[in-house]
Amino acid sequence: MSANAITSAELRAAPHVAAGAPEAVTATAATAIATAREGIAQLTAGALAGLELLRVYDEATAALTDARGQVQLISKVHPDPAIRAAAETAEQELAKVSTDISLDRRVYDSLSGVDVSEAAGVDPATRHWLGKTLRDFRRAGVDRDDQTRARLRQLQEEMVGLAQTFSRNIDSDTRTVPVPAAALAGLPADWVAAHPVDAAGYTTVTTDNPDVVPFLTYSRDPEARRALLTAWRQRGYPANIAVLADLLARRHEFATLLGYPNWADYATEDKMIGSEPAAADFIEQISAAVRDRMRRDYQALLVQKRRADPTAESVAAWDGRYLTEQVKAEHYQLDTQAVRPYFEYERVKAGLLALCTELFGISFEPRPDVPVWHPEVAVYDIHEGEQLLGRIFLDMHPRPDKFSHAAMYHLVSGVADRRLPECALVCNFPRPGEQPALLEPADVRTFFHEFGHLLHHIFGGGQRWAGVSGVRTERDFIEAPSQLLEEWMRDPATLARFAHHHETGEPIPPELAEQLRAADEFGQGLYVSQQMFYAALSLELHRRDPATLEPLAVERETERRHGPYEPVADAWLHLSFGHLTGYSATYYTYMWSLVIAKDMFTAFDPAALRDPATAGRYRAAVLAPGGSAPAAELVRDFLGREFTSDAYRAWLNR
């Protein structure tokens, strides 16, 4: 079957991710497990060799990977708690089988025996994938003795369960803060209308993103801002104290059983950066590079604060967004509330789809007939001419117990001539309804960023092997394509094409778009230093001995060392730091990827950012290969040279 012959009817994730009953989730996992076990049985029977052996292994493991992505999504977004619970159990069962395969010496020996020479028909992408696969077997402990493998298997299973519990405790912990009516002064009219004041003169603000960001940005009441930020940083407390301690202890034991000094060194070994010392050095380098810029930004906020309070000696964390908004209004003549009416959710979505159509020559076909897990979920098939490329699901608004951040979920691994890629985007933007769903500029940037992950998965979904399909590059490169797509949100000419006033239909005035771009330059020092605090926190929690570790002390220590603000009293940020499950020790990834993204952006002509020729070359060199080659090679193929930090440093010091 050629790729062109794969039809929409054959896209297979929808019935599973719709998950109408717990039994459907369980059946999805059971089918995948049966498929995987059948494939492994064929592989270890000794009758297969060469590329056919690789194909059977690839399909067996892809069945597990795809099913795990589907049930993981359901565990994060489905409104039915019974279905979410079934999905968590299913994910654990799928993980167990994956662990069993990774520790099966028969499988490892069979793969090790494959002739990888050109004469055997093995291309560079296959060689690269097989090399990574064998390395991952060794990193799982396949070459250790029986007793060690048994303990590693147990630790793997326990780590999966603990990570699930850690995330669940965050997602289910939406807190509320009563604030007086006076604290609504400065907030947008549509936000105020959605938060009516009760007879006692109070309204309720939640820790969901559509409440937190506007309130911390616009409310003039510092005490109310403090209360809300504290509540936001207390999510997961106290439930996650023991959960995180257990997770860190098991990760440490797992790594040391394999001969690594700590989990951080284990987690960084297979990344572009290569080691824990290199990651620590990178964090220190960026922190040092941004320190002067951070101090200048911080001083600007303090000067602004002293206009209202001449006795002020410091800026608190709950002042940051509010004072940044004030500085932008005064020094850049930017009123963000004047920008919001141009960022109505449906218009932003339509504009982003149109931009991708222009850049990459693709189209988006709405599929309201496809089963989904919630009525708000939108589904699109992506085409290039007559060719179907894949399918995306968009779940974009907050609900109780739903994943509270933003992420892309892998659903199906695309394989050339076999099946098409599918993935889902989960965000928490304001919901269209009686009031217009007006996004903050930061929301628009997040939308662009996360959509970059979708494109990467779809465009990279035509590989020969599922094992290198889509976003399966080094983990510290994954964010670069998403960060690159953010650049178009900063382009006034691109904004003018979709940022139209939700009432008048008028495009955003050029001067307002330019003010938004210029104002975006302010606060870079604060942003980067805050990111390095998160990066240092994730690394420190995983490179210290958990037997003597005090996570709250580490949080406060690293925030003082790297962040712009003093730690918030009574806060437990690390307990709601959801990236500790997926990225573990490697949150530095975001800044490492940004260095690469800023360099890749230099290949685009600022006067013609929507040039499809450059975008097509970028797609072919960086996105389409998926994980079929080292990320550094992909970037070199696109830029014609090794990547450097020059563009990043120019941006940082601009």
C-alpha positions in Angstrom: 0.0 0.0 0.0 1.4 3.4 -0.9 1.2 6.4 1.4 -1.3 8.0 -1.0 -3.6 5.0 -0.8 -3.9 5.2 3.0 -7.4 6.6 3.6 -9.0 8.5 6.5 -11.0 5.4 7.3 -7.8 3.6 8.1 -6.7 6.1 10.7 -7.1 4.0 13.7 -6.8 5.9 17.0 -10.2 7.4 17.2 -12.3 4.5 18.5 -9.7 3.9 21.3 -9.1 7.5 22.4 -12.9 8.1 22.4 -13.1 5.5 25.2 -16.8 5.2 25.8 -16.3 2.7 28.7 -13.6 1.4 30.9 -13.8 -1.9 29.1 -12.8 -0.2 25.8 -9.6 1.1 27.4 -8.8 -2.3 28.8 -9.4 -3.9 25.4 -7.1 -1.4 23.7 -4.3 -2.4 26.0 -5.1 -6.1 25.8 -5.0 -6.1 22.0 -1.7 -4.2 21.9 -0.2 -6.6 24.4 -1.3 -9.6 22.4 0.1 -8.1 19.2 3.4 -7.4 20.9 3.7 -10.8 22.5 2.9 -12.5 19.2 5.6 -10.5 17.4 8.2 -11.2 20.1 7.4 -14.9 20.0 8.1 -14.9 16.2 11.3 -13.0 16.7 12.7 -15.3 19.4 11.7 -18.5 17.6 14.8 -18.0 15.4 13.0 -18.2 12.0 13.5 -14.5 11.2 16.5 -12.6 10.1 17.6 -9.3 8.7 15.1 -6.6 7.9 12.2 -8.9 8.4 13.3 -9.5 12.0 13.6 -5.7 12.5 10.1 -5.2 11.0 8.5 -7.7 13.4 10.3 -6.1 16.4 9.3 -2.6 15.2 5.6 -3.5 14.8 5.5 -5.3 18.2 7.0 -2.4 20.1 4.9 0.2 18.1 1.7 -1.6 19.2 2.7 -1.0 22.8 3.9 2.5 22.3 0.8 3.7 20.5 -1.6 2.0 22.9 0.3 3.6 25.8 0.1 7.0 24.2 -3.7 6.6 23.8 -4.4 5.4 27.3 -2.1 8.0 28.8 -4.1 10.7 27.0 -7.4 9.2 28.3 -6.0 9.2 31.8 -5.3 12.9 31.5 -8.4 14.2 29.8 -11.4 12.0 30.0 -14.3 13.4 32.1 -15.3 10.0 33.5 -13.1 9.1 36.6 -13.8 5.3 36.1 -12.4 5.6 32.5 -9.4 7.6 33.7 -8.7 5.0 36.4 -8.9 2.2 33.8 -6.5 4.1 31.6 -4.0 4.4 34.4 -4.2 0.7 35.0 -3.9 0.0 31.3 -0.8 2.2 31.0 0.8 0.2 33.9 0.1 -3.1 32.1 1.5 -1.8 28.8 4.6 -0.5 30.6 5.2 -3.9 32.2 5.2 -5.6 28.9 7.5 -3.0 27.4 9.9 -3.5 30.4 9.8 -7.3 29.9 10.8 -6.9 26.3 13.6 -4.4 27.2 15.1 -7.0 29.6 14.7 -10.0 27.3 18.2 -11.2 26.4 16.8 -13.3 23.6 15.4 -10.2 21.9 18.6 -8.3 22.4 20.8 -11.1 21.0 18.5 -11.4 18.0 18.7 -7.7 17.2 22.4 -7.7 17.8 22.9 -10.4 15.2 21.4 -8.4 12.4 23.8 -7.6 9.5 23.8 -3.8 9.3 26.0 -3.5 6.2 24.8 -1.8 3.0 25.1 -5.1 1.3 22.3 -6.4 3.5 20.1 -3.5 2.5 20.5 -1.5 5.7 20.3 2.2 5.1 21.8 4.8 7.5 18.5 5.5 9.1 18.0 1.8 9.9 21.6 1.6 11.2 21.0 4.7 13.4 17.7 3.3 14.8 19.1 -0.1 15.5 22.1 1.4 17.3 19.8 3.5 19.5 17.6 0.4 20.1 20.5 -1.7 21.3 21.8 1.1 23.5 18.4 1.4 25.1 18.4 -2.3 25.8 21.7 -1.9 27.7 20.3 1.1 29.5 17.4 -1.0 30.6 19.8 -3.6 32.1 19.4 -6.4 29.6 23.0 -7.5 30.0 22.8 -7.7 33.8 22.4 -10.9 36.0 19.0 -12.3 36.7 18.7 -10.8 40.2 19.6 -7.3 39.0 17.2 -7.6 36.0 14.4 -8.6 38.4 15.0 -5.6 40.6 15.3 -3.3 37.6 11.9 -4.6 36.3 10.3 -4.0 39.7 11.7 -0.5 39.8 10.5 0.3 36.3 6.9 -0.7 37.3 7.0 1.2 40.5 8.3 4.4 38.8 5.4 4.3 36.3 2.9 4.1 39.0 4.5 6.8 41.1 4.7 9.2 38.1 1.1 8.6 37.4 0.1 9.4 41.0 2.3 12.5 41.0 0.6 13.9 37.9 -2.9 12.9 39.1 -2.4 14.7 42.4 -1.5 17.9 40.4 -4.3 17.6 37.8 -7.0 17.0 40.5 -5.8 19.8 42.8 -7.6 22.9 41.4 -7.6 25.3 44.3 -9.8 28.4 44.8 -9.1 31.7 46.4 -11.8 34.1 47.5 -10.8 37.7 46.6 -12.7 41.0 47.4 -14.4 42.9 44.6 -11.8 45.6 44.9 -9.1 43.1 43.7 -10.8 43.0 40.3 -9.7 46.5 39.6 -7.5 46.5 36.5 -8.8 43.1 35.1 -10.4 42.9 31.7 -14.1 43.4 31.5 -14.8 40.0 30.0 -12.9 38.3 32.8 -14.7 40.3 35.5 -18.1 39.5 33.9 -17.2 35.8 34.2 -16.4 36.1 37.9 -19.5 37.6 39.6 -19.2 39.0 43.1 -21.4 37.4 45.8 -23.5 39.1 48.4 -20.5 39.2 50.7 -18.5 41.2 48.2 -16.2 38.4 47.1 -15.6 36.3 44.0 -13.7 33.1 43.5 -10.6 32.7 41.5 -9.2 29.3 40.7 -5.7 28.0 40.0 -6.6 27.1 36.4 -4.6 28.8 33.8 -7.4 31.1 32.4 -7.8 32.5 35.9 -4.3 32.6 37.1 -2.5 34.4 34.2 -4.9 37.3 33.8 -5.2 37.8 37.6 -1.5 37.9 38.2 -1.1 40.2 35.2 -3.7 42.8 35.8 -5.0 42.8 39.4 -3.8 45.8 41.3 -4.2 44.1 44.6 -0.8 42.7 45.7 -2.2 40.8 48.6 -4.7 39.0 46.4 -2.0 38.2 43.9 0.1 36.8 46.7 -2.7 34.6 47.9 -3.4 33.2 44.4 0.2 32.6 43.5 0.7 30.8 46.8 -2.3 28.6 46.2 -1.0 27.9 42.7 2.4 26.8 44.1 0.7 24.7 46.7 -1.0 22.3 44.3 0.1 18.8 45.0 0.8 19.6 48.6 1.0 17.6 50.9 0.0 14.5 48.8 3.1 14.6 46.6 5.7 14.9 49.3 5.8 11.1 49.8 5.2 10.4 46.2 8.1 12.4 45.0 10.4 11.1 47.7 9.6 7.5 46.6 10.0 8.4 42.9 13.4 10.0 43.4 14.6 7.1 45.5 13.6 4.5 42.9 15.2 6.5 40.1 18.4 6.8 42.1 18.4 3.1 42.8 17.7 2.2 39.2 20.6 4.4 37.9 23.1 3.2 40.5 22.2 -0.4 39.8 23.3 0.2 36.2 26.6 1.9 37.4 25.6 5.5 37.0 26.4 7.9 39.9 22.9 9.2 39.9 19.7 9.5 37.9 20.7 12.8 36.4 23.7 11.2 34.7 21.6 8.3 33.5 18.9 10.7 32.1 21.3 12.9 30.2 23.5 10.2 28.7 21.2 9.6 25.6 20.5 13.3 25.0 22.5 15.7 22.8 24.1 17.1 25.9 25.6 13.7 26.9 26.1 13.9 30.6 25.0 15.4 34.0 28.2 17.5 34.3 27.6 18.9 30.8 24.0 19.8 31.7 25.1 21.4 35.0 27.7 23.4 33.1 25.2 24.5 30.5 22.8 25.8 33.2 25.7 27.7 34.9 26.8 29.2 31.5 23.3 30.4 30.7 22.7 31.7 34.2 25.9 33.7 34.0 25.1 35.0 30.6 21.7 36.3 31.6 22.6 37.6 35.0 23.2 41.2 34.1 20.1 41.3 31.9 18.1 39.8 34.7 19.3 42.5 37.1 18.5 45.3 34.7 15.0 43.8 34.2 14.5 43.4 37.9 15.6 46.9 38.6 13.1 48.2 36.0 10.4 46.4 37.9 11.6 47.8 41.2 11.6 51.4 39.9 8.0 50.8 38.6 6.9 49.4 42.0 8.4 52.4 43.8 6.1 54.8 41.9 3.3 53.3 43.9 5.3 52.5 47.1 8.4 54.7 47.5 9.5 52.5 50.4 9.6 49.3 48.4 12.9 47.5 48.7 12.2 44.4 46.6 10.0 42.8 44.0 8.1 39.7 45.0 7.2 36.8 42.7 3.5 37.8 42.7 4.5 41.3 41.5 6.4 40.1 38.4 3.7 39.7 35.8 1.8 42.8 37.0 4.9 45.1 37.1 6.1 43.8 33.7 2.7 44.8 32.3 3.1 48.2 33.8 6.6 48.7 32.3 5.4 47.6 28.9 2.6 50.0 29.1 4.8 52.9 30.0 8.0 52.3 28.1 6.6 50.5 25.1 3.1 52.1 25.0 1.7 48.7 25.0 -1.7 48.0 26.6 -2.1 44.2 26.6 -5.8 44.6 27.3 -6.0 46.5 24.0 -4.3 43.5 22.3 -6.6 40.8 23.7 -9.7 41.6 21.5 -7.6 40.7 18.5 -6.8 37.3 19.9 -10.2 35.6 20.0 -9.6 31.9 20.3 -11.4 30.7 17.1 -9.7 33.4 15.0 -6.3 32.5 16.4 -6.9 28.9 15.6 -8.0 29.7 12.1 -5.0 31.9 11.6 -2.6 29.3 12.8 -4.0 26.7 10.5 -3.8 29.2 7.6 -0.2 30.0 8.4 0.7 26.3 8.3 -1.1 26.0 5.1 0.9 28.8 3.6 4.2 27.7 4.9 3.9 24.0 4.2 1.3 23.6 1.5 -1.0 21.5 3.6 -4.8 21.7 4.4 -6.9 20.9 7.4 -10.2 19.0 7.0 -12.5 19.2 10.0 -13.8 15.7 11.0 -16.8 16.3 13.3 -17.8 12.6 12.6 -14.8 11.2 14.4 -15.6 9.9 18.0 -14.0 12.0 20.7 -13.8 11.9 24.5 -15.5 15.2 25.1 -17.8 17.4 22.9 -15.3 20.3 22.8 -12.6 18.2 21.1 -11.9 19.2 17.5 -10.5 16.7 15.0 -8.7 17.5 11.7 -7.3 15.4 8.9 -4.2 16.9 7.4 -3.7 16.7 3.6 -1.1 17.7 1.2 -2.9 17.9 -2.1 -4.6 14.6 -2.5 -2.4 12.9 0.0 -3.5 12.3 3.5 -0.7 12.9 6.0 -2.3 12.2 9.4 -4.8 13.3 12.0 -4.8 15.7 15.0 -7.1 16.1 18.0 -7.4 19.5 19.7 -8.6 19.5 23.4 -8.1 23.1 24.3 -10.2 24.2 27.3 -10.0 23.5 31.1 -12.3 21.0 32.8 -12.2 19.5 36.3 -9.5 16.8 36.7 -8.1 17.5 33.2 -4.4 17.8 32.7 -3.8 21.4 33.7 -0.8 22.5 31.5 -0.2 22.1 27.7 1.2 19.1 25.9 1.2 17.0 22.8 0.2 13.3 23.1 1.5 10.7 20.6 -1.4 8.4 19.5 -0.2 6.5 16.4 3.4 6.1 15.0 3.3 6.7 11.3 5.2 4.2 9.1 5.7 4.7 5.4 3.2 2.6 3.3 1.7 1.1 6.5 -0.1 3.7 8.6 -0.4 7.4 9.2 0.5 9.4 12.3 -2.0 10.7 14.8 -1.6 12.9 17.8 -3.5 15.1 20.2 -2.9 18.6 21.6 -4.1 19.4 25.1 -4.2 23.0 26.4 -6.2 25.1 28.8 -7.3 28.3 27.1 -10.4 30.4 27.8 -13.6 28.7 26.5 -15.8 30.4 23.9 -19.3 30.9 25.2 -21.4 33.9 26.3 -18.2 35.9 26.6 -15.6 36.0 23.9 -12.6 33.7 24.5 -9.9 36.3 24.4 -6.4 35.0 24.7 -3.4 36.6 26.4 -0.4 37.0 24.1 1.3 34.3 26.2 -1.6 32.0 25.3 -1.1 32.6 21.6 2.6 31.9 22.0 1.7 28.6 23.7 -0.7 27.7 21.0 2.0 28.2 18.3 4.5 26.3 20.4 2.4 23.3 21.0 1.2 23.2 17.4 4.9 22.9 16.4 4.9 19.5 18.2 1.9 18.4 16.2 3.5 19.3 12.9 6.8 17.6 13.9 4.9 14.4 14.6 2.8 14.5 11.4 5.7 15.5 9.1 8.1 13.0 10.7 5.5 10.2 10.4 6.6 8.8 7.0 9.7 6.9 8.2 10.5 3.3 7.5 10.4 2.4 11.2 8.0 3.4 13.9 11.0 3.6 16.2 12.2 6.8 14.6 8.8 8.2 13.6 7.6 11.7 14.4 9.2 13.4 17.4 11.5 10.5 18.4 14.6 12.6 18.3 16.9 13.3 21.3 14.7 14.7 24.1 16.7 17.9 24.4 16.0 18.7 20.7 12.2 18.1 20.8 11.3 21.6 21.8 13.4 23.4 19.1 10.8 23.0 16.3 8.1 24.2 18.6 10.1 27.2 19.7 10.9 28.0 16.1 7.2 28.2 15.2 6.7 30.8 18.0 8.7 33.3 15.9 5.8 33.8 13.5 3.6 34.9 16.4 6.0 37.8 16.9 5.9 38.9 13.3 3.6 41.9 12.8 2.9 41.0 9.1 1.8 37.5 10.1 -0.3 38.8 13.0 -2.2 41.2 10.6 -3.4 38.2 8.7 -5.4 36.6 11.6 -5.4 39.0 14.6 -8.7 40.7 13.8 -10.9 42.5 16.4 -13.6 40.1 17.5 -16.2 42.8 17.3 -15.2 45.0 14.4 -13.3 42.5 12.3 -10.5 45.1 11.8 -7.0 43.7 11.7 -4.6 44.6 14.5 -3.1 48.1 13.8 0.5 47.9 12.6 1.7 50.1 15.4 0.0 47.9 18.0 1.5 44.8 16.5 4.9 46.5 16.5 4.5 47.6 20.1 3.7 44.0 21.0 6.8 42.8 19.3 9.0 45.4 20.9 7.5 44.9 24.3 8.1 41.2 24.0 11.8 42.0 24.2 11.4 43.3 27.8 11.7 40.8 30.5 13.9 38.3 28.6 16.4 38.3 31.5 13.6 37.5 34.0 12.2 34.8 31.8 15.5 33.0 31.1 16.6 33.2 34.7 13.3 31.7 35.8 13.7 28.9 33.3 17.2 28.2 34.6 15.8 28.0 38.1 13.5 25.3 36.9 16.3 23.6 35.0 18.6 23.6 38.0 15.8 22.4 40.3 15.1 19.4 38.1 18.7 18.5 37.8 19.5 19.0 41.5 16.6 16.8 42.7 18.0 14.0 40.6 21.8 14.3 41.1 21.8 14.4 44.9 21.4 11.4 47.2 17.7 11.0 48.0 18.5 9.6 51.4 19.6 13.0 52.6 17.7 15.2 50.1 15.4 17.9 51.3 13.4 18.9 48.2 11.9 22.1 49.7 15.4 23.3 50.7 16.7 22.5 47.2 13.8 24.4 45.7 14.5 27.5 47.8 18.3 27.2 47.3 18.1 27.0 43.5 15.5 29.8 43.3 17.7 32.1 45.2 20.7 31.1 43.0 19.1 31.3 39.6 15.7 33.0 39.8 14.9 36.7 40.0 12.7 36.5 43.1 12.9 35.4 46.7 11.0 32.1 47.3 7.3 32.4 48.1 6.6 31.6 51.7 4.4 28.5 52.3 4.9 27.4 48.7 5.9 23.9 47.5 6.5 24.5 43.8 8.3 21.3 43.2 5.2 19.3 44.2 3.3 20.7 41.2 6.3 20.7 38.8 4.7 18.3 36.3 7.8 18.1 34.2 9.5 16.1 36.9 7.6 13.0 35.5 8.3 13.3 31.8 11.6 15.3 31.7 12.8 14.2 35.1 16.3 15.8 35.4 16.4 17.4 31.9 14.3 20.5 32.1 17.3 22.3 30.8 16.0 21.0 27.4 13.9 24.1 26.9 16.8 26.5 26.9 19.1 24.1 25.0 16.4 23.8 22.3 15.9 27.5 22.3 19.6 28.0 21.5 19.1 25.8 18.4 15.7 27.3 17.5 17.2 30.8 17.5 20.0 29.6 15.2 17.6 27.9 12.8 15.5 31.0 12.6 18.4 32.8 11.0 17.8 30.8 7.9 14.5 32.6 7.3 14.4 36.0 5.6 12.9 38.5 8.1 11.3 40.3 5.1 9.7 37.1 3.8 9.0 34.9 6.9 6.2 33.0 5.1 8.3 32.0 2.2 7.2 28.4 1.4 10.6 27.5 -0.2 12.6 28.1 3.0 9.8 26.4 5.1 9.8 23.5 2.7 13.6 23.1 3.0 13.3 23.2 6.8 10.5 20.6 6.8 12.5 18.3 4.6 15.8 18.6 6.5 14.6 18.8 10.1 11.0 17.7 10.5 10.4 15.0 8.0 13.4 12.8 9.1 11.9 12.4 12.5 14.4 10.6 14.6 16.2 8.8 11.7 19.4 10.7 12.3 21.1 12.5 15.2 19.5 15.9 15.7 22.8 17.8 15.2 23.0 16.3 11.7 19.5 17.4 10.9 20.3 21.0 12.0 23.6 20.9 10.1 21.8 19.8 6.9 19.4 22.7 7.2 21.9 25.4 8.2 24.8 24.1 6.2 27.0 24.3 9.3 27.1 23.3 12.9 24.7 25.2 15.1 26.1 27.9 17.4 24.8 30.0 20.3 25.5 33.3 18.5 21.8 34.1 17.6 20.7 33.1 21.0 23.2 35.4 22.7 22.2 38.2 20.4 18.6 37.8 21.3 19.4 37.6 25.0 21.4 40.8 25.0 19.2 42.8 22.5 
